[in-house]
Amino acid sequence: MYGKLGCVSYARAAFDRISQPNAFSVNLVLAACAKRQRTDEAQGIFERFSSVADAVAWNTMIVAYAQPGHLLKAMSLFDSMPGRNVVSWNSIVNGVLQHGCAEDAVTMMNKMPQHSLASWNAAIVAYAEAGHLFKILEFFLSRPERDLISWIETIRCLSKNGSVDDSKRLFDAMPQWSVAVWIALLQAYAQSGHIDIAGALFDEIPEKSLVSWNAMIWAYAINQIAADAKKLFDALPEMDNSLSWSALLEGYVKKGCNREALELYRSMDLEAQSNPQSSNSRTFVWILEACARSVALNAGRSIHSDLDDLLARNHGSSSVLLAPSLATALIDMYGKCGELDEARKIFDGLSCKSISCWNSMIAAYTQSGHGKQALELFLLMGLDGLNPNHITLMIVLSACSHSGLVSTALDFFLASILGRDFGSGLIRKEHFACLIDLLGRAGQLQEAQELMAAMPVEPDRVAWSAMLGACKAHGDGDRGAAAAERVIQLDPSSSSPYVAVSSMHKQRV
């Protein structure tokens, strides 16, 4: 009973009184520890009672390690697990996906000896995350059975990859519509910027629930139409809903209306006195981002205090129970406000650190000009058993750039291409642009030009702009003129290339 309620201390005390625990009791206490992210304690119990550990216990440990970010440990457990079942495969695939390793997830899906509906649906997400658009629809149509989740995930994944028309055709082909799929299509059009079509779909929903109202508020919010989001919010038939507040808050922050976001949060705080459920984790994530964007340190500290009070009331603790998204938001807020000690205090106090928490703390050092500390923390991340992702690589390259560590950056970049340290398939065009900028800052324009020529994709405006800036800084008029021409081709409305060329011409004279 205690384990199901998540009361780890009581569950552990009850468990320790059992003279000969069986698989059922072991599974209960493992689940309680995993729910509270007490993975070290769970590991100790798992190893001590390995003789009675069944597939449920193994799967619980795999999920426990995959969620906080210890993917290598989860993979090790999975590889050594006897008698892996469909749940085991689904758990590790979902863990790999959560860490942004979509290509690896697809590879694992192809190795699965048997599949369930859940694994078919996970495969659709894996293909979408890996950018295999043509595979999504093909995979969906070839499946012998489908459930509602299959339809919803396919519609969402197609739209996320820019194929909204295919999403609509799939919606029209459904044997029976449900409000959930209707909302999925509405969100698909909203994400692709077709807010008018999303609004028309909302009007056509036969029975509007609070979920559909929230979906439309969210649609206006992500398209940065804060006024319409607020108008719809005010027209809500029910105000007792945290998701409505969070959706409107998201709209304000994305629009850059940080003052309005803070005022809305204060209104929510008054609402919370009569309704404690009016705030959720997304509320705190967005309002902390508003504080970070506006460098509102005092407001951020006040909100941090509110969050600690809420966690203490609900769980009897604070930072130890911070969800990864909340911990990341706090570290990011304090980092952007220049309070590195506060950010590090939160980071060090986390019992389980997700990849996003590590990235935020490394980024905080980088943004404050402490490149060497950022790189030291990155090395500690590897020692902690985490597999860095493409965001980590971008932050590390940026840290090298700000510290003038050209050879170190090249080493990291080469390691990522070869699949060492960073895993495989992580290189993006943004990484090339960052390295071009780094080489340019160091005056190595020939090397930067050679890197651009070696890119597997056509250099974009960011890469050419980095090259142009380097040429301007070092007075290389010939390369600068060529780079300016490409920037103008990619962005005819930009005036910066003309200014750069003029500046280089004056330097020559």
N, C-alpha and C positions, 0 to 999 in steps of 0.2 A: 504493500500500500504506500509506504513512504517513498519507495523508489519511483512509483508512478506519479507521485505528486512532486517529485524533484527535490525532496528533502534529503539531501545527501548524508548529513550528519546522523539523522535518525535512522536512515536506511543502513548506513555503515554500522551503527551501534547494534541494530537488530541482527544484521548479518554476522557480526563478530560473535554473537551469542549462540550461533548455530554450530553444533559440534562437528557435524559432517555435512557441509553444504553440497547441494546437488546442482545440476545444470540450471534448473529453474531459478534458484536463489542467486546463483552467480550472475545469471543474465540480468536479473532485476537490479542488482547493485551496480553492475557495469553500465547499464542504461542510465541509472541515476547520475553516476559520475560523468558519463559522456554528455548528458544533457546540460550539466553545469560546467562543461569544458575542463574537468579535472582529470586530464588524460594521464598524468603521471600516476595518480592514485589508481585509476582504472587499469593501467599497465601492470602495476604491482599485484593487483588482485588476479588479473588474467594469468600472469606468469605463475603465481602461487597455486592456482587451482586449474592449471592447464590440463590435468588429467580428466576433469569433468567438463571442460569447455567444449561446447558443440558448435555447429555452424552459426547459430544465432550470436554466440559470444564472439566468434571471429569477425563476423560481419559488423557487430557493434564497435569493435576496436578499429576496424578499417574506416568506418564512417567517422569515428571520433578523431582519428588522426588526419583524415582527409579534410575535414571542415576547418580546423584552426590554421592549416597551412603546412603541416608536416607531411607533404605528399610523398616524399621519399620513404618515410617510415610506413605510411599506408601501403605503398607499393611493395615494400619488403614483406609486410604481413600477408598481403594478397598472394605474393609469389610462394610463400612458405605454407599457405593454408591448405590442409588436406580436404579433399572433397568439395571444391568450390561449386556453388550453385548459382542460379540466375541472380539471386539477390546480391551475392558477392560481386559478380561482374557489374551489375547495375551500380552498386555502391562505389566501386573504384572508377568506373567511367564517369559518374557524376562528380567525383572528387577531382579527376583530371580536368573535366570541363570547368569546374569552379576556379581552377588555377590558370585558366586561359590557354591550356594546351589542347586546342581543338584537333589538330592533326593527330596527336597521340591518341585522343579519344576515338577518332575514326578508325585508327589502326587496331585498337583494342576491340572495338565493336565487330570488326571483321574476323577477329579471332574467337569470338564467343561461340562455344559449342552448341548452345541453345538460346532461344530468345523468348521473351514474354512481351506482352503489350507494352509494359513499362520500358523494356529495353528497346523496342521498336521506336517508341516515342523519344527516348534518349538519343537514339541514332539520328533522328530528324534534327534535334538541337545540335548534335555534334557536327553534322554536315553543314548546318547553317553557320555555326561559329567558325568553321574552317573555310567558309566562303564557297562551298560546292553547291551553288544554286541549282544547277541542272540535276544534281543528285537528289535534292529534297523531294521534288514532285515525282520523280521516277521511283524513288524509294517508297513514297506514300502510296502510289498507285499499284505497286507490286505486292503490297502487303495483303495476306489472306484475310485479316480481320482488322477492324479499326474501331476505336471508341471515340467519345467526345473529345478527349484530350488529344487524340491523334489529329482530329480536324483542327482544333484550336492551335496546337503547336505548329502545324504545317502552314496555316494561314499567317500566323505571327512571323514564322521564319522566312516565308516567301516575301512578306512585306518588308521585313527588316533588311533583306538583301536587295530591296528596290523593285521587287516584282509584285506590285500592288494589283495589277490587272489579273495576274494568275490567282492571287488571293480572292479576288471578286468572282472569278470563274469557278473556283473551288467552292466558294460560299453558295453560288447559285446551283451547284450540282449536288448539294447536300440533300439527302432524302427527307430530312426534317430539321428545321431551324430551331435553335435554342437561343435564349438571350445571351448566354455566355459566348457563343460563336459570333453573334451579332456585335457584341462589344469588342471582341477580338478584331473584327473587320473595321469597326469604327476606329480603334486604336491604330490599326495598320494605316489607314488613310491619314490619321493625324500625324503619325511618325514620318510619313512621306511628304508632309506639308499640305495635303489636300484637306484643309480644314472645312471648306464649304461642303464637300462630300461627306465628311465626318458628321457635320451638323445635320445634313439631310438624313443620314442613317439614324441619328439620335431621334429625330422627329418621327421616324417611321417605326421605332420600337413600340410594339403594341402595349406593353405594360411596363412602364418605367419604374424601376426600383432605385433605391439609394445607390446601388452599384453602378447603374447606367448613368445617373446624374454625376457621380464622381468621375466616371470615365470621360464624360464630356468636359467637365471642369479641367481634368488632367489634359485633355486634348487642346483646349485653349492655352493651358499653362505651358506645355512644351513647345507650342508655337509662339510663345511670348506675347500672347494677347491677354494681358493681365486684366484689362478693363472688362472684357466679355466674361472672363473667368469669375471676376468679382460679381458681375451682374447675375450670372447663373447661380453662384454661391448664395447670394442674397435671396434668390427665388426658391431655394431648397425647401421641400416640404418638411424635412426634418433637419434640425441643427445638431443633433446628438451624434456626431460622427467624426472621428479623427481623420479619416481619409480625405474628407472634404476640406478640412483645414489644411492638411498637408499638401493637397493638390494646388490650392490657391497660393500657399506659401511658396511652392516650387515655381509657380508662374511669376511671382514677384522677383524672386532671386534670379531666375534666368533672364528676366527683363532688365535686371540691374537696379530694380527698385528696392534697395536694401533698407532704406528708412521705412518704407511701407511694410516691408517684411517684418521689421522689428515691432512696428505698431500692431501688426496683426498678431504677432506672437504674444504681445502684452494682453491683447483681447482674449487670446486662447488661454492665457494664464488665469485671467478672471473667470473664464468659463470652467477651467479645471477645478476651481474651488467648489463648484456644484456638480461637476462631472469629471472625475479623475481620468476617465477614458478618452478625453478630448485631445490628449497628446500621445503620440507613438514615436517609435524610433526615427521614422522618416521626418517627422516634425523637427526633431533635434538636429538631424543631419543637415536639413536645409537652412535652419536658422543659424547654425554654426557656420555654414558656408557664407551666409550673408555677413556675419561678423568678420570672417576671414577676408572677404572681398573688400569690405570697407575699413579694415584694420580697426575694428571696434573692440578693443581689448576689454574694457570694463563691462560692456554688454556680454561679451563672450564668457567672462568669468562668472557673471551673474547667471547665465544660462547653464554653465557647467555646474554651478551650485544647485540649480533647480533639478538638473539631471541626477546628481548625487542624492538629493532628497527623495526623488521618485524611486530610484533603485533601492535606497535604504528602506523605504516604506514597503516596497513590494517583495524585496529579497533579503533584507537585513544586511546588505553590503553594497558597495558602490563600484569602484574601478575594476575589481576582480571579475565582476559579472558584465562588464561592458561588452556589448556585441561588437564584432569587428568594424562594422560601418560607423558606429558611434565613436569608438576609439580612434579610428582614422580621422573622423571629422574634428575631434578635439585636438589631436596632434597637428593636423593641418591648420586649424585656427590659431593655436598658440605659435606654431612655426611662422606663419605669415605675419603675425603680430610681433615677431622678433623675440618671443619668450621661449627660447630653446630649452632652458632648464625645466620649465613647466611641461613642455612637450615631452622631454626625455623622462620626466618623472612619471607621466602617464604611461609612456611606452614601457619603461622598466617595471611598472606595477602590474602589467598584464600577465596573467598566468599562461595564456596561449596567444601567440602573436600571429595574425594572419599575414599573408603576403601584402595586403593593402596597408597594414600598419607599418610593416618594415619600409615599404615604398614611401609612405608619408614622412616617416622620421628621417630617412635618407634625403628626401627632397627638402625637408626643413633645413638640414645642414647645408645642402647645396644652394638653396635660395638665399641663405644668409652669408654666403661666401666662405663657408667652412668646408671646402672640397675634400681635404684630407680626412676630416672626421667622417664625412659621408662615405668615403671609400673604406675606412676602417669598419664602419657599421655594416657595409655591404659584405665584407669578409666574415664578420661575425654571423651574418645571415646564412652564409654557406655552412659555417660550423654548426648552426642550429638545425641543419638538415632540410632547409627550404630550397625549393627549386625556383630561382628567379624567373620572372616573365618579361615580356617585351617592354612593359612600363619600367621595370627595374633597369633594364639596359639603357633606356632613354635617360633616366635620372643619372645613372653612372656616367654615361658619356657627357652629360651636361656638367657633372661635377668635375670631370677631367678637363672640360673646356674652360671652366671658370678658374681652374688651378693651373692651367698651362701644361697639363700632363699628356702630351701628345702620344708618346710611346705607350703609356698605360692604356689610353683610349683605344689605340690600334690593337693592342693585345686583347682587350675585352671584345672588340668588334670581331676580330679573327676567331676568337673562341666561340662566339655566338654563331658565326657562319658554320664552323665545324661541329656545332652541336655540343660543345663542352661548356660546363658551368651554367649556361643559360638554357640548355635544352635545345631542341630542334625547332625550326620553322618560326623563329621569333623576329627575324629581320623585317623591318618595315621601311618604307621610303623615308619616314621621319628620322630613322637612325642614320641613313645616308646623309640627309640634310644637316643633322647635328655634327656629324664627323667632317663634312665639308666646311662647316662654319669653324670647327676647331682647327683644321688644317689652315684655313684662311687666316684666322687670328694669329697663328704662328708664322705666317708669311710663306707657307709652303703651298703656293698657288699652283705650281705644276702638279704636285701630288693631288691637290683638290680637284684639278681638272681631269686627271687620270681616273680618279675615283668616280666622278660623274660619268665618264665614258664607260666605266665598267658596271654601272648600275643595271640590274636586270629589268627595270622598268624605266620609262621615259622620265627624266628629272622634271619635277613640278616647279611651280612658282616659288615655293619656299627654298628649294635647293638652289635655283638660279639666283634668288635674292641674296642668299648667303654668300654665293660666289661673287655677286656684284659688290656687296658690302666689303668683302675682303679685298677686292681689286681697288676699291675706292680708298681703303685704309692704307694700302701699300703702293698706291699710285701706278697700278698696272693698267694703263689706258686701253691697250689692245684687247686684253681679255675682258676688261670691264665693259667695253663697247659691245662685244659679242654677248656677254651676259645680260646687259641692258636690253638688247634687241629681243632676247628670248623672254625676258620678263614682260616686255611690252606686248609680245605676241600672246602670252598667257593671260595677261591682265591689262587690256588696252586703256582702262580708265585710271590706272595708277600713274601718279606724277613722279614718284620716287626715282624711277630709272633716269628720267630726264635731269633731275637734280643731281644725281650721282655722276652722270656723264659730264654735266656742266662743271662740277667740282673737279673732276679728274682733268678736264681741259684746262682749267685755271691753274692746276698744279704744274702742268707741263709748261705753261707760259711763265 
